[in-house]
Amino acid sequence: AGFIKSPLSQKRLTQDSVELYCEAIGSPIPEIQWWFEGNDPNETYAQLWDGARQDRVKINATYNLHSTSTVYIANLSVDDSGMYECRASNDPDRNHLSKSPKVKWIRSQANVFVIERPNIIALVSVSSGKLILSCNMTAPHASIEGHEWMRGDKVLQKDTESSAFTSYTIEGKMEEHSGVYDCVYKTNPIVKGQVNISVAPQVVAYKKSEHGNEGDTGVLTCKSPSFPPVTTWTWYKNDREPIINGSGRYIIKSGENKTELRILKLNIEEDTGDYHCNATNTFGFGGAVVNLRVRSRLAALWPFLGIVAEVLVLVTIIFIYEKRRKPDEVLDGKKG
């Protein structure tokens, strides 16, 4: 037996992807093949293979106890619309060029409709200390049953209006709310637009002042939560030449939104001072300053030594007091 476990009819937009899953059971374990027939009346079934359609088709199959196969098609176009057929057979002559197989191929089908993606105009405007994000779908392809505004997985606003225009208002400055926002149209299939609030890096130091002991490793950290991500991080010490990763005792680890400077074997005279972390993205640059103070290794012992000194002074005072105290002049039962 063979069957497709994916929905038998699917709607997709151009540039989207689709995945179909097929499973077959039999003894011996059957082979699974994928075939396609387009919507053109003159078109006939043609077999699909891994890497077809300019490497947009990916086929994965496993044969363990039973057969499973998945066909994945990326960057869909209207020409990808049609009937996709999963065929399974375990007849030894199933692929023979002249012999007819004794067992017929078992078939299961799924129809895929690829619809032209509508155009969405996305805008960001500033008015009276507010950010207004808007999307306008210029060519709706299906009835709209509502909208959602999202940032990542978080839903910010939703409604049930059927308008092609939708907006979302944010209180505050662009620098405080930079990021990627999605306007979602509840249609079949769902249509999404993207609105970007882009600013220069807003760099903040994890700690404005860091302390380290002589001989230990010092760690200075800066972050930039703004969008777009940082493309280049640069560290300076006291506005001198840039610190080069791996030079001397410096190790720099940087990502899109975070950078870390490690200084090995801290030295009081050489490493104390201000460190500047500068970030650059496609919209500009920003920076922050971290002050590093290096303490002597004995600094941690001073509180303990102070307590010891206080105890010694107290014991000395008690000892002197006991020595100078006058003995009793008359003892019980005796005369001097």
C-alpha positions as CSV (number, residue, x, y, z in Angstrom):
1,A,0.0,0.0,0.0
2,G,1.2,3.5,-0.6
3,F,-0.3,6.9,0.3
4,I,0.5,10.6,0.6
5,K,0.3,11.9,4.2
6,S,0.4,15.6,3.2
7,P,-2.9,17.5,2.4
8,L,-4.2,16.3,-1.0
9,S,-4.8,19.9,-2.2
10,Q,-2.5,22.8,-1.3
11,K,-2.3,26.5,-2.2
12,R,1.0,28.3,-2.3
13,L,2.3,31.7,-3.4
14,T,5.1,32.2,-5.9
15,Q,8.5,32.2,-4.1
16,D,7.2,30.0,-1.4
17,S,8.0,26.3,-1.0
18,V,6.0,23.1,-0.7
19,E,6.7,19.7,0.8
20,L,4.9,16.4,0.1
21,Y,5.4,13.2,2.2
22,C,4.7,9.7,0.9
23,E,4.8,6.3,2.7
24,A,4.6,2.8,1.4
25,I,4.3,-0.6,3.1
26,G,5.1,-4.0,1.6
27,S,7.4,-7.0,1.5
28,P,9.9,-6.8,0.0
29,I,10.2,-3.1,0.8
30,P,8.8,-1.1,-2.2
31,E,10.5,1.6,-4.1
32,I,8.9,5.1,-4.2
33,Q,9.0,7.4,-7.2
34,W,7.7,11.0,-7.7
35,W,5.9,12.1,-10.9
36,F,4.4,15.4,-12.0
37,E,1.7,16.4,-14.5
38,G,1.2,20.1,-15.2
39,N,-2.1,21.9,-15.9
40,D,-1.4,22.2,-19.6
41,P,-3.9,19.8,-21.4
42,N,-1.1,18.5,-23.6
43,E,1.3,17.8,-20.7
44,T,1.8,14.2,-19.6
45,Y,3.3,12.8,-16.4
46,A,7.1,13.1,-16.1
47,Q,9.3,11.7,-13.4
48,L,10.9,14.0,-10.9
49,W,14.4,13.5,-9.6
50,D,16.6,15.1,-6.9
51,G,18.1,18.3,-8.4
52,A,15.4,18.8,-11.1
53,R,14.0,22.2,-12.0
54,Q,17.4,24.0,-11.7
55,D,18.1,22.3,-8.3
56,R,14.8,23.5,-6.8
57,V,13.6,19.9,-6.3
58,K,14.9,17.9,-3.4
59,I,13.9,14.3,-2.8
60,N,14.8,12.3,0.3
61,A,13.9,8.6,0.7
62,T,14.5,6.0,3.5
63,Y,13.9,2.3,3.2
64,N,13.9,0.7,6.6
65,L,11.0,-1.7,7.5
66,H,8.9,0.4,5.2
67,S,9.4,3.1,2.6
68,T,9.2,6.9,3.2
69,S,9.9,9.7,0.7
70,T,9.7,13.5,0.8
71,V,9.7,15.8,-2.2
72,Y,10.5,19.5,-1.4
73,I,10.2,22.2,-4.1
74,A,11.7,25.7,-3.3
75,N,11.1,29.1,-4.9
76,L,7.8,28.1,-6.5
77,S,6.6,29.5,-9.8
78,V,3.2,29.3,-11.4
79,D,4.5,26.6,-13.7
80,D,4.9,24.3,-10.6
81,S,1.1,24.1,-10.3
82,G,-0.2,20.6,-11.1
83,M,-0.7,17.1,-9.9
84,Y,2.1,15.4,-7.9
85,E,2.0,11.7,-7.8
86,C,3.7,9.3,-5.5
87,R,4.2,5.8,-7.0
88,A,5.2,2.7,-5.1
89,S,6.1,-0.9,-6.3
90,N,8.2,-3.8,-5.1
91,D,8.0,-5.9,-8.3
92,P,11.5,-7.0,-9.5
93,D,10.7,-5.9,-13.0
94,R,9.2,-2.5,-12.1
95,N,11.9,-0.6,-13.9
96,H,12.5,-3.0,-16.8
97,L,12.4,-1.3,-20.2
98,S,10.7,-4.2,-22.1
99,K,9.0,-6.5,-19.5
100,S,5.7,-5.5,-17.9
101,P,5.7,-5.8,-14.1
102,K,3.4,-8.3,-12.6
103,V,2.5,-6.0,-9.7
104,K,1.2,-2.6,-10.8
105,W,2.5,0.7,-9.3
106,I,0.3,1.9,-6.4
107,R,-0.3,5.6,-6.8
108,S,-1.4,8.5,-4.5
109,Q,-1.9,12.1,-5.7
110,A,-1.8,15.7,-4.4
111,N,-2.8,18.8,-6.3
112,V,-0.7,21.9,-5.8
113,F,-1.9,25.4,-6.9
114,V,0.7,28.1,-7.1
115,I,-0.8,31.7,-7.1
116,E,1.1,34.8,-8.2
117,R,2.3,36.7,-5.0
118,P,0.5,40.0,-4.6
119,N,2.5,43.2,-4.3
120,I,2.6,44.8,-0.8
121,I,3.8,48.4,-0.3
122,A,5.4,48.8,3.2
123,L,6.1,52.2,4.7
124,V,7.4,53.7,8.0
125,S,6.5,57.3,8.9
126,V,7.1,59.5,11.9
127,S,4.4,61.8,13.3
128,S,4.3,63.6,16.7
129,G,6.6,61.2,18.5
130,K,4.9,58.2,17.0
131,L,6.0,55.6,14.5
132,I,3.3,54.5,12.0
133,L,4.0,51.2,10.2
134,S,1.7,50.5,7.2
135,C,1.1,47.9,4.5
136,N,-1.0,48.2,1.4
137,M,-1.7,45.1,-0.8
138,T,-2.1,46.6,-4.2
139,A,-3.6,43.5,-5.9
140,P,-5.5,41.3,-3.5
141,H,-5.9,37.8,-4.9
142,A,-8.4,36.5,-2.4
143,S,-10.9,37.7,0.3
144,I,-9.2,39.2,3.3
145,E,-10.6,38.0,6.7
146,G,-8.4,40.1,8.9
147,H,-4.8,41.3,9.7
148,E,-2.1,40.7,12.3
149,W,1.0,42.7,13.1
150,M,3.9,40.6,14.4
151,R,7.4,41.0,15.6
152,G,9.1,37.6,15.5
153,D,6.6,35.1,17.2
154,K,4.8,37.8,19.2
155,V,1.4,39.1,17.9
156,L,1.3,42.9,18.5
157,Q,-2.1,43.7,17.0
158,K,-5.0,41.8,15.2
159,D,-8.3,42.7,13.6
160,T,-11.0,41.2,11.4
161,E,-11.2,44.0,8.8
162,S,-11.2,43.2,5.0
163,S,-9.3,46.2,3.9
164,A,-6.2,45.9,1.7
165,F,-4.6,48.7,3.9
166,T,-3.4,48.0,7.5
167,S,-1.3,50.0,10.0
168,Y,0.3,49.7,13.4
169,T,1.3,52.7,15.6
170,I,4.2,52.7,18.1
171,E,4.9,55.3,20.8
172,G,8.5,56.4,20.9
173,K,11.6,56.9,18.8
174,M,12.9,54.8,16.0
175,E,16.1,54.0,17.9
176,E,14.0,52.4,20.7
177,H,12.0,50.1,18.4
178,S,14.2,49.1,15.5
179,G,13.6,45.6,14.1
180,V,11.6,43.6,11.6
181,Y,7.8,43.7,11.7
182,D,5.4,41.5,9.7
183,C,2.0,42.6,8.5
184,V,0.0,39.3,8.0
185,Y,-3.1,39.2,5.7
186,K,-5.5,36.4,6.6
187,T,-6.2,35.0,3.2
188,N,-5.9,31.6,1.6
189,P,-2.9,31.2,1.5
190,I,-1.7,33.7,4.1
191,V,0.2,36.7,2.7
192,K,2.9,38.5,4.6
193,G,4.6,41.8,4.2
194,Q,7.7,43.1,6.0
195,V,8.3,46.5,7.5
196,N,11.9,47.3,8.7
197,I,12.7,50.0,11.2
198,S,16.4,50.5,10.5
199,V,18.8,52.7,12.6
200,A,22.5,53.1,13.2
201,P,23.9,50.8,16.0
202,Q,22.8,51.8,19.4
203,V,25.7,50.4,21.4
204,V,25.6,49.9,25.2
205,A,28.3,48.5,27.5
206,Y,27.4,45.5,29.5
207,K,29.1,47.2,32.4
208,K,30.4,50.8,32.2
209,S,33.1,50.0,34.7
210,E,34.9,46.6,35.0
211,H,37.3,45.4,37.7
212,G,40.0,42.8,37.4
213,N,42.8,41.4,39.5
214,E,46.4,41.5,38.3
215,G,47.3,38.3,36.4
216,D,43.7,37.3,35.8
217,T,41.8,37.6,32.5
218,G,39.7,40.8,32.0
219,V,36.5,40.6,30.0
220,L,34.8,43.7,28.5
221,T,31.4,43.3,26.6
222,C,29.4,45.6,24.4
223,K,26.0,44.9,22.8
224,S,23.8,46.4,20.1
225,P,20.2,45.3,20.0
226,S,19.3,47.5,17.1
227,F,18.5,46.6,13.5
228,P,20.1,46.0,11.0
229,P,22.8,43.9,12.7
230,V,26.3,45.1,13.1
231,T,28.7,44.3,10.3
232,T,31.9,45.5,11.9
233,W,33.0,45.8,15.6
234,T,36.2,47.6,16.5
235,W,37.9,48.0,19.9
236,Y,40.2,50.9,20.9
237,K,42.2,51.7,24.1
238,N,42.3,55.4,25.1
239,D,41.6,56.5,21.4
240,R,44.8,54.8,20.2
241,E,45.2,52.5,17.2
242,P,42.5,49.7,16.8
243,I,43.1,46.6,18.9
244,I,43.9,43.7,16.5
245,N,42.4,40.3,17.4
246,G,45.1,37.9,18.5
247,S,47.8,40.5,19.0
248,G,49.6,40.5,22.3
249,R,47.3,39.5,25.1
250,Y,44.1,40.5,23.3
251,I,41.3,38.1,22.1
252,I,38.2,39.5,20.4
253,K,35.0,37.5,19.8
254,S,32.2,39.3,17.9
255,G,28.8,38.5,16.5
256,E,26.0,40.5,14.9
257,N,24.8,42.0,18.1
258,K,27.6,41.5,20.7
259,T,31.3,41.8,21.0
260,E,33.7,40.7,23.7
261,L,37.3,41.8,24.4
262,R,39.4,39.5,26.6
263,I,42.7,40.7,28.0
264,L,45.0,37.9,29.3
265,K,47.2,38.3,32.4
266,L,46.1,41.8,33.4
267,N,48.8,44.3,34.1
268,I,48.1,47.3,36.4
269,E,50.2,49.8,34.5
270,E,49.5,48.7,31.0
271,D,45.8,47.7,31.0
272,T,44.1,50.2,33.3
273,G,42.1,52.8,31.3
274,D,39.1,53.4,28.9
275,Y,38.2,51.0,26.2
276,H,36.0,52.1,23.2
277,C,33.8,49.6,21.4
278,N,32.6,50.9,18.0
279,A,30.0,49.3,15.8
280,T,29.1,49.9,12.1
281,N,26.1,48.8,10.0
282,T,24.6,49.9,6.7
283,F,22.9,52.9,8.4
284,G,25.9,54.4,10.3
285,F,28.0,53.8,13.4
286,G,27.8,54.0,17.2
287,G,30.0,53.3,20.2
288,A,30.3,53.0,24.0
289,V,33.1,53.2,26.6
290,V,34.1,50.7,29.2
291,N,36.5,51.7,32.0
292,L,38.8,49.0,33.3
293,R,40.5,49.1,36.7
294,V,43.1,46.5,37.5
295,R,43.8,45.8,41.2
296,S,46.8,44.2,42.8
297,R,46.6,40.6,43.8
298,L,47.2,41.6,47.4
299,A,44.1,43.9,47.3
300,A,41.8,41.1,48.2
301,L,44.0,40.3,51.3
302,W,43.8,43.8,52.8
303,P,40.4,43.3,54.5
304,F,41.6,40.0,56.0
305,L,44.9,41.6,57.1
306,G,43.0,44.5,58.7
307,I,40.9,42.1,60.8
308,V,44.1,40.2,61.8
309,A,45.7,43.5,62.9
310,E,42.6,44.5,64.9
311,V,42.7,41.1,66.7
312,L,46.4,41.4,67.5
313,V,46.0,44.9,68.9
314,L,43.0,43.8,71.0
315,V,45.0,40.8,72.4
316,T,48.0,43.1,73.1
317,I,45.8,45.5,75.1
318,I,44.3,42.7,77.1
319,F,47.8,41.2,77.8
320,I,49.2,44.6,79.0
321,Y,46.1,45.2,81.2
322,E,46.4,41.9,82.9
323,K,50.1,42.5,83.5
324,R,49.6,45.9,85.2
325,R,46.6,44.9,87.3
326,K,47.6,45.0,91.1
327,P,47.5,41.6,92.9
328,D,45.2,41.1,95.9
329,E,46.9,42.5,99.1
330,V,45.3,40.0,101.5
331,L,44.7,36.4,100.7
332,D,42.0,34.4,102.5
333,G,43.2,32.8,105.8
334,K,46.7,34.4,105.6
335,K,48.4,37.6,106.8
336,G,50.9,39.5,105.0
